[in-house]
Amino acid sequence: MKKDFTNRTFVGEFIGNPGCQHLVKYPRETIVFYAVIDNYSKKICNLPEQAVSLFKKYKLDVVTLESMGLYNDYDHLLDDLQSEFDKVSSLSIRDEEEGAVIYFVLRHSED
């Protein structure tokens, strides 16, 4: 564990604080993690699936991760973004919490 945490910043959102509540009342206080930054790397952060794997290794609360796909075509990307927006905006806050966050990941050939 010490090796995995050394020189890394784990990024998460603190939820469930009754004094600072979100739109949705969460059933418990916790930190929900979503990113890992290698402190001395030129990369902004680790790939999402690498971060989730690390969080799960230590049984940390983690956001749900779902890939929309890989894109080489701008129009296809825009169509899928519009579809995702339509889906998320039609969901109930009560059932699906507060929405979604989209990460754009530039994948290099070595990744």
LINDANOR-V677630 format. One record per residue. SS is DSSP state (a for helix, b for strand, c for the rest). Layout:
<<SS> <SS>>
This chain:
<<c> <a> <a> <a> <a> <c> <c> <b> <b> <b> <b> <b> <b> <b> <b> <c> <c> <c> <c> <c> <c> <c> <c> <c> <c> <c> <c> <c> <c> <b> <b> <b> <b> <b> <b> <b> <b> <b> <c> <c> <c> <c> <c> <c> <c> <c> <c> <a> <a> <a> <a> <a> <a> <a> <a> <a> <a> <c> <c> <c> <c> <b> <c> <c> <c> <c> <c> <c> <c> <c> <c> <c> <c> <a> <a> <a> <a> <a> <a> <a> <a> <a> <a> <a> <a> <a> <a> <a> <a> <c> <c> <c> <a> <a> <a> <a> <c> <c> <c> <c> <c> <c> <c> <c> <c> <c> <c> <c> <c> <c> <c>>
